[in-house]
Amino acid sequence: MILDKINDPMDLKKLNNEEMELLAEEIRNAILNRVSKNGGHVGPNLGVVELTIALHYVFNSPIDKIVYDVSHQCYPHKIITGRKEGFLNPEQFNKVSGYTNPAESEHDIFKVGHTSTSVSLACGLAKARNLKGDNENIIAVIGDGSLSGGEAFEGLDNAAELNSNFIIVVNDNDISIAPNYGGIYKNLKLLRDTEGKAECNFFKAMGLDYCYVKDGNNLQELIKTFEKIKDIDHPIVVHINTVKGKGKEYIEKNKEAWHWSVPFDLETGTRIAKGNGNKTYTQLTADFLYEKAKSDKKVMVITPATANILDFTPEFRKDLGEQFIDVGIAEEHAIAYASGLAKNGAKPVVGIHSSFMQRAYDQLSQDLAINKNPAVILVVRGGISSSDVTHLGMFDIPLASNIPNIVYLAPTCKQEYFAMLEWGIEQKEYPVMIRVPNTSVTEKDVTIEKDYSNLNKYKIEKRGEEVAIIALGNFYELGEKVKKELKEKKDINATLINPRYITGIDEDVLEKLKENHKIVITLEDGILDGGFGEKITRFYGSSDMKVFNFGAKKEFIDRTPLNELYTKYHLTEELIVSDVMAVIEK
Amino acid sequence: MILDKINDPMDLKKLNNEEMELLAEEIRNAILNRVSKNGGHVGPNLGVVELTIALHYVFNSPIDKIVYDVSHQCYPHKIITGRKEGFLNPEQFNKVSGYTNPAESEHDIFKVGHTSTSVSLACGLAKARNLKGDNENIIAVIGDGSLSGGEAFEGLDNAAELNSNFIIVVNDNDISIAPNYGGIYKNLKLLRDTEGKAECNFFKAMGLDYCYVKDGNNLQELIKTFEKIKDIDHPIVVHINTVKGKGKEYIEKNKEAWHWSVPFDLETGTRIAKGNGNKTYTQLTADFLYEKAKSDKKVMVITPATANILDFTPEFRKDLGEQFIDVGIAEEHAIAYASGLAKNGAKPVVGIHSSFMQRAYDQLSQDLAINKNPAVILVVRGGISSSDVTHLGMFDIPLASNIPNIVYLAPTCKQEYFAMLEWGIEQKEYPVMIRVPNTSVTEKDVTIEKDYSNLNKYKIEKRGEEVAIIALGNFYELGEKVKKELKEKKDINATLINPRYITGIDEDVLEKLKENHKIVITLEDGILDGGFGEKITRFYGSSDMKVFNFGAKKEFIDRTPLNELYTKYHLTEELIVSDVMAVIEK
């Protein structure tokens, strides 16, 4: 294998053309080896194999600095920069993350996992280089749908003022995660159709120099281009046309499905199924919204480029027609747009990943909450998880619940979730957010309220005494277990409360607990700092009630197994009861 | 006066051309009457008088809906839509806010005060109209620097896909707050220079139809254009060239200084001075950064279009040359750019308004905090204030302090502030934020630490017993008063603590307080929910310590006088002591 000799980008430079072509093939196989066994980003990485080889052949990383946008297309880069074992050897898979990571290699400049950031970040590198009087090349690699994000635009706008070396590679593969949406992608098509010659050119309109590479999977064409612009003295956009998923027919043919994949059979492309066959909360959500939209023309379903994680399938999207929109990677627009829709009498429902909601804090606050427009926002994947550090879902409670006027709800079972969703869509008073349960689907044999307009009313699910457990959303089931443990181990008949509302406290219920309770335990699936439990603790601050808050620590965790995290944060019934008793019995 | 007859846009439609020209003059005088006596946005409003008359003459508000970006250019709109007394009669000034406000009038569609939101919001209105089968015109008025914000770009990108009536008026006055910066403004200049005929056209590249109005202060030209495009069946950009500050020579000549003004002498333009002649914290900051940058070429000062509120004067900016940048309205870029600068060895300092920091939450978290790059962010105007609801500074603590890795500092006097700033710039370990004191400048006669790298160490300024007052940043002085009040009224010798760090608690100090204190009082200049005090309360949750948190309620307040707010939130020494004693002596 050629790859045997490649341990550093320097090794690339010794290869002849034929060897480099072979290397591209081997890199593709290495990528497919990992993603088929381990899951991961498939299409983005297969598309940029030649681009990555050409960049490392022409430039001198890490002195020259390459910043990958989103960085879900960094696998070839990792293979070339000393981390090939993470792709060849299953035992090493977990040592190499799916995103760039400075802790892994000096060739990775930033930890990146959200989109549209590369141009601004690289702009900063370039400016610092200038201030220091250095002269390395700075290269941002953006594309794969990332151009539609506002941060990318702000970066391009400012890059145009940088009077020095700066290379922006736009990897145009004609698709985001789902098909591209938005006016800018029409201009990219025009540029592809005219081989970069059209006068009306988005990048030139942004004040940037521009060149076009017709076949972005042609290694020699890429090398020639990069050799020409290496050490250029001003910012330039290199627009290259690549094939997402290049090299595997079933992937090239179904780009959206192969953006990311769970493990699959390499021969056939058949996914190795994991689920238990039961529908998930997101699948049930899609079913519900489908029926809702079909019966009410004012219902509008919106997602910012994450139709896949919400189970808005291509059929769902096609069938809903005008009542569905994927706005592309444009979270700010998604929220402001929903506010406008609600203001003019429509019923917008935005589905968004907990971590990506961070991109729209100001829109939640200013465009939506100050205006009190009744849009509904479904937050998926909220909760402590073993995901990459860039995709953690444990910050949305501090983020959203401290904005006035927002009603953020935490359902604890299927019936409650859909009752809240129905209420949220039909009510006209509040921006309503719902934390879609991050658990398997549960059904509770209890009466579920239909109306949530009497805000911040907690539900006492089981009345007891001495200890009250306030168990929020995903952690309601943990609350049940804590109650059982207290009964079995300490013969305490605890009260169990489903607070339902994240954004406010039920002062009446909390006040009454003082009568026959000494201890309150709060459980939340997120960080404690700025979260739900602290509001309860503040209420009891000057009273005799003892309050214990359980949740995650404020820290960035990275691909830590969930059971380790639960142990670390004491989020098991045994550890909780033992913590509480240690203080009480002291 | 023509204005006497104008109580509604319908009244406009009865005027002939000559009367409308007179009306424009009268509206200018009304604007100048208000801003010269009351302060406010001067240039933006003087520039759009003709535009506003033309819009209301041609379209039928409120059925047709006009959304003003930032809405600091809505004064003529307010004058036409029944609120002229707020401009003519000083006693009515306070009844009319400086921004659009649906509570004031059905002609105001949204409460707006941050930039770059109009296209997305109006897109939502247009889509809702389509879903309902209605046919009103939807108009977004954007410009005055707002185009550089990412949200505007996301909106334009999505507007291009709206297959129905949508009118985007781009008010191009060739200046933002400070002079425009960024590639897009070069294209606007090209379009002005070619009277809209250049082939390379940013808006067309975004997939939008386009027309150009050469003289955007020519009423008849505007009316003709709007009559032509009224009821258009697809999205179109109307690019109009206006003169910011039109009609007053000294304003037209000095556009930046007259974007917003305190009261001034109408004849001469002389500002009616308010300050006591002493330098403010922001002026001292500019002085400090100037010296710092002059002595170290790696220091880079950055602001997103708010050089004015940071006292980065035109001279300061010119003198710093390459070491200063106003990135325009582009908060996301400002933070990501700073992260890149820090990564490559420069020393970036970003100055930003507390309220505008909301636009860069994800950049703080992902681009900066996860990467732990040592950029410094100075947050100005943080604290409870009597400002417009869209510019409140009381949310930055919950926003920033619950993001891991960030060190957010709250200085309590001049020496401490500059020691923290010096440390922040020179250290290499953390993203450091500093809440620039929102108070008059105070100097303390105490030793100030130079090194803040031993995180979360609180400073016990005065040792006492029974009650401990933890007084954060701006409220340190209030803490001193509470201590005095406790001594005088209750003969309690309280402990006074300057916590300095917003982002973490000093467990050692808090633990030791248990020995001879029964009560802890926390004081913070911001909302309590998700804030500083709750972290202290959580620490003591399971102990016998009584904790009282003082700060603002989680709510949107709008131009409420500060003393009213302090009374409402019990933020005076008398109310605090009385609250605490009421519980203790119960």
HADDOCK unambig.tbl for C-alpha pairs under 7 A between the chains (distance, minus, plus):
assign (segid A and resid 110 and name CA) (segid B and resid 371 and name CA) 6.36 0.50 0.50
assign (segid A and resid 111 and name CA) (segid B and resid 370 and name CA) 6.95 0.50 0.50
assign (segid A and resid 111 and name CA) (segid B and resid 371 and name CA) 5.94 0.50 0.50
assign (segid A and resid 120 and name CA) (segid B and resid 333 and name CA) 5.53 0.50 0.50
assign (segid A and resid 120 and name CA) (segid B and resid 336 and name CA) 5.55 0.50 0.50
assign (segid A and resid 120 and name CA) (segid B and resid 337 and name CA) 5.00 0.50 0.50
assign (segid A and resid 121 and name CA) (segid B and resid 336 and name CA) 5.20 0.50 0.50
assign (segid A and resid 121 and name CA) (segid B and resid 337 and name CA) 5.07 0.50 0.50
assign (segid A and resid 121 and name CA) (segid B and resid 339 and name CA) 6.50 0.50 0.50
assign (segid A and resid 121 and name CA) (segid B and resid 340 and name CA) 4.53 0.50 0.50
assign (segid A and resid 122 and name CA) (segid B and resid 340 and name CA) 6.03 0.50 0.50
assign (segid A and resid 123 and name CA) (segid B and resid 337 and name CA) 6.11 0.50 0.50
assign (segid A and resid 123 and name CA) (segid B and resid 340 and name CA) 6.88 0.50 0.50
assign (segid A and resid 124 and name CA) (segid B and resid 337 and name CA) 4.39 0.50 0.50
assign (segid A and resid 124 and name CA) (segid B and resid 338 and name CA) 6.07 0.50 0.50
assign (segid A and resid 124 and name CA) (segid B and resid 339 and name CA) 6.84 0.50 0.50
assign (segid A and resid 124 and name CA) (segid B and resid 340 and name CA) 3.98 0.50 0.50
assign (segid A and resid 124 and name CA) (segid B and resid 341 and name CA) 4.15 0.50 0.50
assign (segid A and resid 125 and name CA) (segid B and resid 340 and name CA) 4.76 0.50 0.50
assign (segid A and resid 125 and name CA) (segid B and resid 341 and name CA) 5.09 0.50 0.50
assign (segid A and resid 125 and name CA) (segid B and resid 343 and name CA) 6.89 0.50 0.50
assign (segid A and resid 125 and name CA) (segid B and resid 344 and name CA) 5.30 0.50 0.50
assign (segid A and resid 127 and name CA) (segid B and resid 341 and name CA) 6.56 0.50 0.50
assign (segid A and resid 128 and name CA) (segid B and resid 341 and name CA) 5.02 0.50 0.50
assign (segid A and resid 128 and name CA) (segid B and resid 344 and name CA) 5.74 0.50 0.50
assign (segid A and resid 128 and name CA) (segid B and resid 345 and name CA) 6.46 0.50 0.50
assign (segid A and resid 128 and name CA) (segid B and resid 346 and name CA) 5.13 0.50 0.50
assign (segid A and resid 129 and name CA) (segid B and resid 344 and name CA) 6.86 0.50 0.50
assign (segid A and resid 131 and name CA) (segid B and resid 297 and name CA) 6.32 0.50 0.50
assign (segid A and resid 131 and name CA) (segid B and resid 298 and name CA) 5.74 0.50 0.50
assign (segid A and resid 132 and name CA) (segid B and resid 298 and name CA) 6.57 0.50 0.50
assign (segid A and resid 148 and name CA) (segid B and resid 154 and name CA) 6.31 0.50 0.50
assign (segid A and resid 149 and name CA) (segid B and resid 154 and name CA) 6.41 0.50 0.50
assign (segid A and resid 150 and name CA) (segid B and resid 150 and name CA) 3.45 0.50 0.50
assign (segid A and resid 150 and name CA) (segid B and resid 151 and name CA) 5.57 0.50 0.50
assign (segid A and resid 150 and name CA) (segid B and resid 153 and name CA) 6.00 0.50 0.50
assign (segid A and resid 150 and name CA) (segid B and resid 154 and name CA) 5.66 0.50 0.50
assign (segid A and resid 151 and name CA) (segid B and resid 150 and name CA) 5.58 0.50 0.50
assign (segid A and resid 151 and name CA) (segid B and resid 332 and name CA) 5.76 0.50 0.50
assign (segid A and resid 151 and name CA) (segid B and resid 333 and name CA) 6.08 0.50 0.50
assign (segid A and resid 153 and name CA) (segid B and resid 150 and name CA) 6.00 0.50 0.50
assign (segid A and resid 153 and name CA) (segid B and resid 153 and name CA) 6.87 0.50 0.50
assign (segid A and resid 154 and name CA) (segid B and resid 148 and name CA) 6.31 0.50 0.50
assign (segid A and resid 154 and name CA) (segid B and resid 149 and name CA) 6.42 0.50 0.50
assign (segid A and resid 154 and name CA) (segid B and resid 150 and name CA) 5.66 0.50 0.50
assign (segid A and resid 154 and name CA) (segid B and resid 330 and name CA) 5.84 0.50 0.50
assign (segid A and resid 154 and name CA) (segid B and resid 333 and name CA) 5.71 0.50 0.50
assign (segid A and resid 155 and name CA) (segid B and resid 333 and name CA) 5.75 0.50 0.50
assign (segid A and resid 157 and name CA) (segid B and resid 182 and name CA) 4.76 0.50 0.50
assign (segid A and resid 157 and name CA) (segid B and resid 183 and name CA) 4.75 0.50 0.50
assign (segid A and resid 157 and name CA) (segid B and resid 184 and name CA) 6.06 0.50 0.50
assign (segid A and resid 158 and name CA) (segid B and resid 182 and name CA) 4.88 0.50 0.50
assign (segid A and resid 158 and name CA) (segid B and resid 183 and name CA) 6.48 0.50 0.50
assign (segid A and resid 158 and name CA) (segid B and resid 327 and name CA) 6.62 0.50 0.50
assign (segid A and resid 160 and name CA) (segid B and resid 182 and name CA) 6.31 0.50 0.50
assign (segid A and resid 160 and name CA) (segid B and resid 183 and name CA) 4.95 0.50 0.50
assign (segid A and resid 161 and name CA) (segid B and resid 182 and name CA) 5.95 0.50 0.50
assign (segid A and resid 161 and name CA) (segid B and resid 183 and name CA) 6.46 0.50 0.50
assign (segid A and resid 182 and name CA) (segid B and resid 157 and name CA) 4.78 0.50 0.50
assign (segid A and resid 182 and name CA) (segid B and resid 158 and name CA) 4.87 0.50 0.50
assign (segid A and resid 182 and name CA) (segid B and resid 160 and name CA) 6.32 0.50 0.50
assign (segid A and resid 182 and name CA) (segid B and resid 161 and name CA) 5.95 0.50 0.50
assign (segid A and resid 183 and name CA) (segid B and resid 157 and name CA) 4.77 0.50 0.50
assign (segid A and resid 183 and name CA) (segid B and resid 158 and name CA) 6.49 0.50 0.50
assign (segid A and resid 183 and name CA) (segid B and resid 160 and name CA) 4.95 0.50 0.50
assign (segid A and resid 183 and name CA) (segid B and resid 161 and name CA) 6.45 0.50 0.50
assign (segid A and resid 183 and name CA) (segid B and resid 206 and name CA) 4.59 0.50 0.50
assign (segid A and resid 183 and name CA) (segid B and resid 207 and name CA) 4.51 0.50 0.50
assign (segid A and resid 184 and name CA) (segid B and resid 157 and name CA) 6.07 0.50 0.50
assign (segid A and resid 184 and name CA) (segid B and resid 205 and name CA) 6.54 0.50 0.50
assign (segid A and resid 184 and name CA) (segid B and resid 206 and name CA) 4.78 0.50 0.50
assign (segid A and resid 184 and name CA) (segid B and resid 207 and name CA) 6.59 0.50 0.50
assign (segid A and resid 186 and name CA) (segid B and resid 207 and name CA) 6.51 0.50 0.50
assign (segid A and resid 187 and name CA) (segid B and resid 205 and name CA) 5.57 0.50 0.50
assign (segid A and resid 187 and name CA) (segid B and resid 206 and name CA) 6.78 0.50 0.50
assign (segid A and resid 187 and name CA) (segid B and resid 207 and name CA) 6.94 0.50 0.50
assign (segid A and resid 199 and name CA) (segid B and resid 199 and name CA) 5.93 0.50 0.50
assign (segid A and resid 199 and name CA) (segid B and resid 200 and name CA) 5.71 0.50 0.50
assign (segid A and resid 200 and name CA) (segid B and resid 199 and name CA) 5.71 0.50 0.50
assign (segid A and resid 200 and name CA) (segid B and resid 200 and name CA) 4.42 0.50 0.50
assign (segid A and resid 200 and name CA) (segid B and resid 201 and name CA) 6.12 0.50 0.50
assign (segid A and resid 200 and name CA) (segid B and resid 205 and name CA) 5.80 0.50 0.50
assign (segid A and resid 201 and name CA) (segid B and resid 200 and name CA) 6.11 0.50 0.50
assign (segid A and resid 201 and name CA) (segid B and resid 205 and name CA) 5.93 0.50 0.50
assign (segid A and resid 202 and name CA) (segid B and resid 202 and name CA) 6.04 0.50 0.50
assign (segid A and resid 202 and name CA) (segid B and resid 205 and name CA) 5.00 0.50 0.50
assign (segid A and resid 205 and name CA) (segid B and resid 184 and name CA) 6.55 0.50 0.50
assign (segid A and resid 205 and name CA) (segid B and resid 187 and name CA) 5.58 0.50 0.50
assign (segid A and resid 205 and name CA) (segid B and resid 200 and name CA) 5.79 0.50 0.50
assign (segid A and resid 205 and name CA) (segid B and resid 201 and name CA) 5.92 0.50 0.50
assign (segid A and resid 205 and name CA) (segid B and resid 202 and name CA) 5.00 0.50 0.50
assign (segid A and resid 206 and name CA) (segid B and resid 183 and name CA) 4.58 0.50 0.50
assign (segid A and resid 206 and name CA) (segid B and resid 184 and name CA) 4.78 0.50 0.50
assign (segid A and resid 206 and name CA) (segid B and resid 187 and name CA) 6.78 0.50 0.50
assign (segid A and resid 207 and name CA) (segid B and resid 183 and name CA) 4.53 0.50 0.50
assign (segid A and resid 207 and name CA) (segid B and resid 184 and name CA) 6.60 0.50 0.50
assign (segid A and resid 207 and name CA) (segid B and resid 186 and name CA) 6.52 0.50 0.50
assign (segid A and resid 207 and name CA) (segid B and resid 187 and name CA) 6.95 0.50 0.50
assign (segid A and resid 297 and name CA) (segid B and resid 131 and name CA) 6.31 0.50 0.50
assign (segid A and resid 298 and name CA) (segid B and resid 131 and name CA) 5.74 0.50 0.50
assign (segid A and resid 298 and name CA) (segid B and resid 132 and name CA) 6.56 0.50 0.50
assign (segid A and resid 327 and name CA) (segid B and resid 158 and name CA) 6.62 0.50 0.50
assign (segid A and resid 330 and name CA) (segid B and resid 154 and name CA) 5.83 0.50 0.50
assign (segid A and resid 332 and name CA) (segid B and resid 151 and name CA) 5.77 0.50 0.50
assign (segid A and resid 333 and name CA) (segid B and resid 120 and name CA) 5.55 0.50 0.50
assign (segid A and resid 333 and name CA) (segid B and resid 151 and name CA) 6.07 0.50 0.50
assign (segid A and resid 333 and name CA) (segid B and resid 154 and name CA) 5.71 0.50 0.50
assign (segid A and resid 333 and name CA) (segid B and resid 155 and name CA) 5.75 0.50 0.50
assign (segid A and resid 336 and name CA) (segid B and resid 120 and name CA) 5.56 0.50 0.50
assign (segid A and resid 336 and name CA) (segid B and resid 121 and name CA) 5.19 0.50 0.50
assign (segid A and resid 337 and name CA) (segid B and resid 120 and name CA) 5.01 0.50 0.50
assign (segid A and resid 337 and name CA) (segid B and resid 121 and name CA) 5.06 0.50 0.50
assign (segid A and resid 337 and name CA) (segid B and resid 123 and name CA) 6.10 0.50 0.50
assign (segid A and resid 337 and name CA) (segid B and resid 124 and name CA) 4.39 0.50 0.50
assign (segid A and resid 338 and name CA) (segid B and resid 124 and name CA) 6.06 0.50 0.50
assign (segid A and resid 339 and name CA) (segid B and resid 121 and name CA) 6.49 0.50 0.50
assign (segid A and resid 339 and name CA) (segid B and resid 124 and name CA) 6.85 0.50 0.50
assign (segid A and resid 340 and name CA) (segid B and resid 121 and name CA) 4.53 0.50 0.50
assign (segid A and resid 340 and name CA) (segid B and resid 122 and name CA) 6.03 0.50 0.50
assign (segid A and resid 340 and name CA) (segid B and resid 123 and name CA) 6.88 0.50 0.50
assign (segid A and resid 340 and name CA) (segid B and resid 124 and name CA) 3.98 0.50 0.50
assign (segid A and resid 340 and name CA) (segid B and resid 125 and name CA) 4.76 0.50 0.50
assign (segid A and resid 341 and name CA) (segid B and resid 124 and name CA) 4.15 0.50 0.50
assign (segid A and resid 341 and name CA) (segid B and resid 125 and name CA) 5.10 0.50 0.50
assign (segid A and resid 341 and name CA) (segid B and resid 127 and name CA) 6.57 0.50 0.50
assign (segid A and resid 341 and name CA) (segid B and resid 128 and name CA) 5.03 0.50 0.50
assign (segid A and resid 343 and name CA) (segid B and resid 125 and name CA) 6.89 0.50 0.50
assign (segid A and resid 344 and name CA) (segid B and resid 125 and name CA) 5.30 0.50 0.50
assign (segid A and resid 344 and name CA) (segid B and resid 128 and name CA) 5.74 0.50 0.50
assign (segid A and resid 344 and name CA) (segid B and resid 129 and name CA) 6.88 0.50 0.50
assign (segid A and resid 345 and name CA) (segid B and resid 128 and name CA) 6.45 0.50 0.50
assign (segid A and resid 346 and name CA) (segid B and resid 128 and name CA) 5.13 0.50 0.50
assign (segid A and resid 358 and name CA) (segid B and resid 361 and name CA) 6.18 0.50 0.50
assign (segid A and resid 358 and name CA) (segid B and resid 362 and name CA) 4.97 0.50 0.50
assign (segid A and resid 359 and name CA) (segid B and resid 361 and name CA) 6.61 0.50 0.50
assign (segid A and resid 359 and name CA) (segid B and resid 362 and name CA) 4.96 0.50 0.50
assign (segid A and resid 361 and name CA) (segid B and resid 358 and name CA) 6.17 0.50 0.50
assign (segid A and resid 361 and name CA) (segid B and resid 359 and name CA) 6.61 0.50 0.50
assign (segid A and resid 361 and name CA) (segid B and resid 361 and name CA) 6.35 0.50 0.50
assign (segid A and resid 362 and name CA) (segid B and resid 358 and name CA) 4.96 0.50 0.50
assign (segid A and resid 362 and name CA) (segid B and resid 359 and name CA) 4.95 0.50 0.50
assign (segid A and resid 366 and name CA) (segid B and resid 390 and name CA) 6.80 0.50 0.50
assign (segid A and resid 370 and name CA) (segid B and resid 111 and name CA) 6.95 0.50 0.50
assign (segid A and resid 371 and name CA) (segid B and resid 110 and name CA) 6.35 0.50 0.50
assign (segid A and resid 371 and name CA) (segid B and resid 111 and name CA) 5.93 0.50 0.50
assign (segid A and resid 390 and name CA) (segid B and resid 366 and name CA) 6.79 0.50 0.50
assign (segid A and resid 398 and name CA) (segid B and resid 530 and name CA) 6.34 0.50 0.50
assign (segid A and resid 399 and name CA) (segid B and resid 399 and name CA) 6.52 0.50 0.50
assign (segid A and resid 402 and name CA) (segid B and resid 529 and name CA) 5.79 0.50 0.50
assign (segid A and resid 402 and name CA) (segid B and resid 530 and name CA) 6.14 0.50 0.50
assign (segid A and resid 402 and name CA) (segid B and resid 554 and name CA) 6.89 0.50 0.50
assign (segid A and resid 404 and name CA) (segid B and resid 554 and name CA) 5.61 0.50 0.50
assign (segid A and resid 404 and name CA) (segid B and resid 555 and name CA) 4.93 0.50 0.50
assign (segid A and resid 404 and name CA) (segid B and resid 556 and name CA) 6.31 0.50 0.50
assign (segid A and resid 529 and name CA) (segid B and resid 402 and name CA) 5.79 0.50 0.50
assign (segid A and resid 529 and name CA) (segid B and resid 530 and name CA) 6.86 0.50 0.50
assign (segid A and resid 529 and name CA) (segid B and resid 535 and name CA) 6.66 0.50 0.50
assign (segid A and resid 530 and name CA) (segid B and resid 398 and name CA) 6.34 0.50 0.50
assign (segid A and resid 530 and name CA) (segid B and resid 402 and name CA) 6.15 0.50 0.50
assign (segid A and resid 530 and name CA) (segid B and resid 529 and name CA) 6.87 0.50 0.50
assign (segid A and resid 530 and name CA) (segid B and resid 530 and name CA) 3.45 0.50 0.50
assign (segid A and resid 530 and name CA) (segid B and resid 531 and name CA) 6.20 0.50 0.50
assign (segid A and resid 531 and name CA) (segid B and resid 530 and name CA) 6.19 0.50 0.50
assign (segid A and resid 534 and name CA) (segid B and resid 534 and name CA) 5.74 0.50 0.50
assign (segid A and resid 534 and name CA) (segid B and resid 538 and name CA) 6.03 0.50 0.50
assign (segid A and resid 535 and name CA) (segid B and resid 529 and name CA) 6.68 0.50 0.50
assign (segid A and resid 537 and name CA) (segid B and resid 537 and name CA) 6.44 0.50 0.50
assign (segid A and resid 537 and name CA) (segid B and resid 538 and name CA) 6.02 0.50 0.50
assign (segid A and resid 537 and name CA) (segid B and resid 541 and name CA) 6.21 0.50 0.50
assign (segid A and resid 538 and name CA) (segid B and resid 534 and name CA) 6.01 0.50 0.50
assign (segid A and resid 538 and name CA) (segid B and resid 537 and name CA) 6.03 0.50 0.50
assign (segid A and resid 541 and name CA) (segid B and resid 537 and name CA) 6.22 0.50 0.50
assign (segid A and resid 541 and name CA) (segid B and resid 546 and name CA) 5.70 0.50 0.50
assign (segid A and resid 541 and name CA) (segid B and resid 547 and name CA) 4.72 0.50 0.50
assign (segid A and resid 541 and name CA) (segid B and resid 548 and name CA) 6.13 0.50 0.50
assign (segid A and resid 542 and name CA) (segid B and resid 546 and name CA) 4.49 0.50 0.50
assign (segid A and resid 542 and name CA) (segid B and resid 547 and name CA) 5.20 0.50 0.50
assign (segid A and resid 542 and name CA) (segid B and resid 548 and name CA) 6.08 0.50 0.50
assign (segid A and resid 543 and name CA) (segid B and resid 546 and name CA) 6.72 0.50 0.50
assign (segid A and resid 546 and name CA) (segid B and resid 541 and name CA) 5.73 0.50 0.50
assign (segid A and resid 546 and name CA) (segid B and resid 542 and name CA) 4.50 0.50 0.50
assign (segid A and resid 546 and name CA) (segid B and resid 543 and name CA) 6.72 0.50 0.50
assign (segid A and resid 547 and name CA) (segid B and resid 541 and name CA) 4.74 0.50 0.50
assign (segid A and resid 547 and name CA) (segid B and resid 542 and name CA) 5.20 0.50 0.50
assign (segid A and resid 548 and name CA) (segid B and resid 541 and name CA) 6.13 0.50 0.50
assign (segid A and resid 548 and name CA) (segid B and resid 542 and name CA) 6.08 0.50 0.50
assign (segid A and resid 554 and name CA) (segid B and resid 402 and name CA) 6.89 0.50 0.50
assign (segid A and resid 554 and name CA) (segid B and resid 404 and name CA) 5.62 0.50 0.50
assign (segid A and resid 555 and name CA) (segid B and resid 404 and name CA) 4.93 0.50 0.50
assign (segid A and resid 556 and name CA) (segid B and resid 404 and name CA) 6.31 0.50 0.50
